[in-house]
């Protein structure tokens, strides 16, 4: 499977080589190996006690590793990894990256997720494939790029320069042609959980058999989980043995 490197990552390389590094939030000058200054990184809305399955924050009194909803209802994926909650200032970085094409904000987010994945998979089996959530061609044309696909390439790029990443992580295949969005749908913002599910019914297709494969599905933000749920069901039907969800941030409530 031939993988094409997005032109946006080339632009990011050029920008990083020419311009001095500044914190993406406060613009303070930072070291070449940093993406945020210490203060801004400390103030991020870190997901400190997430449910091991859905990634939602656990109530303080909960002793289990899973929330009550996940204990009652089985999800089609094994775990959801999100370094932060969808709160300020992560919301600012996501908005600047996703809707304004701010590649510095995108690189910050990619490194945050890349670091979290390294920590969460220590001593554990790593996925065979990384599948970014696809955009319909109309949405991609409007936005100029697929934010999940670009993040996937940036995460691998970060791992290849990291001493902590494993060989499996550095060589992970980005399978960006396997899942396709076949139906254009209205924006999900403002819709209820049920409306989101109806909106996404029949919106995706899996283009090949994936028998016994272990897959990581990458999305930018998981709100109700409707998008990753719809694709996960299709991946299961295609024969996938295990699915993990990777995302930049998770809303605080289901």
N, C-alpha and C positions, 0 to 999 in steps of 0.2 A: 504494500500500500504506500503510494507516494505521498509525502507530506509537504505541503507548500507553506513556506514561512510567510506570514502576513507582512505586507509592506509597512504597516504601522510599527512593527518591532524594529525594522531597519531605521525608521525615523527616530525611534526612541534611542537606539544606539548612537546615532549621530548627535542627537541633543545632549545625551549624557556625556559624550566626549568633548563637547565644545563649551557647554555652560557650567558654571560652578554649581555645586550641590547646595540646595536649600531645603529646609523642612517643608513638606508639602502643605502643612497647616499654618505655621506661624512665620515661615520664610526665614527663620534663623539659619545661619550658615552651619552646615553639619559636615562630618567626616565622609570620605568617599565610600565607606562601607555601611553608611547609615541611610535610612529612608525617611525617618522622622527624628526630631530631636528627642532627648530623654524625657522632657516634660510632657510633650504631646503624646509620646508613646505610652507613658504611664497613665495618662488621662483617658485612654481609649476605653470604650465600654466592653471590656473583655468578658467573654462567656466563661465564668469561673466554675459554675456547677451545672453543666448542661446534662440533660437526659442523654444517655449513651445511644439511644435509638433515633429520636427526633431532633435532638439538639436544643430543645426549649429549656429555659432555666428551671431548675428544680426548686420547689418551695424550701425554705430554710429547715422545716421540720422533717423533710423527706430523708430517710436513711437509705432507701434503695437507690440503685444507679439509674433507674428508669422512672419516668413520670407515670401517674395513674392511668392516663390514656393509653400509653404504650404497653402497660401491663395487661390491659383489657383487650386491646386491638393490635394484631400483628401487622407490622408494616412490611412492604415488599423489599426493603433494604435492611442491611445489618446495622449500619451506623451512619450518623450525619455529623460531619466535621465542619464547624464554623468557629473561627477564632473570636468573633465579636458579635454583640447584639446589634440590631439595626437601630442604633441611636446616634445622636450627634456625638463626635464629629465624623463617625464612619459614614453617616448619611450624606454628609457634604462631599466626602471623597468619592463615594459611589456615584452621586449625581454629577460631579465634575467629570469623572471618567466616562460614565455610561452615556450621558446626554451632551457633553461638551467636548468630548474627545481629549480630555486632559490626560496625557500619557504618564506624567509624573505621578498623578494620583493612582492611575492604574498599576504602575510598578510598585507603589507602596502596598496596595492591596494584594498584589500577587506574592510579594515577599511575606506578608503577614500570614497568608494562607499556606504558602510553601513551608514556612517554619513550623506551623501548627501540625501539618501533615507529617513532617519528619518526627516530631515528638509523639504523635498518636500511633505511628506504625512501628515504633521501636520494639523489635523482637516479634513482630507480627507479619503475617503473609501480606505481600503487597499486590495490588490489582494488576491484571495483565494489560488492560486497556484503559485509556482516559477518553471519555466521550463528552465533549462540550455540548450543552443544550443548544440546538440549532435555532437560527432565526429564519423566518420566511424571507424570500428574496426581496419582497417589497420593503419589509422592515429593515433589512440589511442595507438596502439602497438608501433609505431615509437616514439611517444612522451613520452609514459609512463603513461600518465594520461590525463583526459579531463580538460582543464584549466577552462572552464566555470562552470563545475560541482564542482570542488574543491573550486572555489570562492564562490559558493552558500553556501556550508557547512561552510566556514569561515565567511561569512557575518552573518549567523544565530548564529554562535558561538560568534561573537562579540556582537550581539544584546542581547544575553542571559546574558552577563556580563555588559551591559550598562543600567544605570538608566533612560536614555532618551528614550529607545525603548519601544514601546507599547506591551501589551500581544499578539496582533495579529502578530506583527513582530517577537516576540520571538518564536511563535508557527507556523510560516509559513511553509507549507508543500512543500518540494522539490520534485517535480514530475519528477524525472530524467529518468523515463521509458516510459513516454507518447509520446515523440517525438523521432523518430529514424532516423538515417541517413542510407539510404538504397543503396546509390550509391556513390562509391568513385570518387572524382573529383580532378583535378589538383589544386595546390595552387592558391589562388585568387590574390596573389601579382603580380603586373605588368599588370593586366587585366583592360580593360576599364569597365565602368558601364554596358554597353550592354553585353560585353563578360562575366562579372560576372553573370548576370541574366541567360544567356544561359547555363553557366557552372553549375548552381544550379538547373535548371529545372528538376524536378523529383528526386531530391537528398534526400528529406525528406518524412516521412509519420507520421501521427498522429494515434496512435494505439487505441484510445478510444473516445467515445462521450464526449463532454465537454459543454453540453447545459447550457447556462446562467452563465457560470463560468467567473470570472474575473482573468486574468492571467498576470503575469510578465514574460517576456522573457529575459533571461540573456545571453549576449554575452560579449566577452572581449573588442573588438574594433569595432566600427561602422565606416566604410569608406564611401562606396556609399550607404549602407543600403540594399544591395541585399540579404544578408543572412536572416536578420530579416524580410524583405519584403516577401520572399518566405515562411517562416514559418508562418508569420502572416496570409497570405492568407489561408493556410491549417487550422490554428486554427479557423479562421472565419467560414470556411466550416464545422468544427467540432462542431459549435454551440457556440463558446466563445462569450460572450457579450461585454467584454472590454479587450484590450491588452495594457500593458505598456511595454516599452523597457528599460532595465537597462543595462548599459555598463560602462566600466572603463573610456573610453575616446572616443572622436568624432573628426574626421578630421575637419579641419577648413572650408573646401569647400565641396559641394555636390560631 
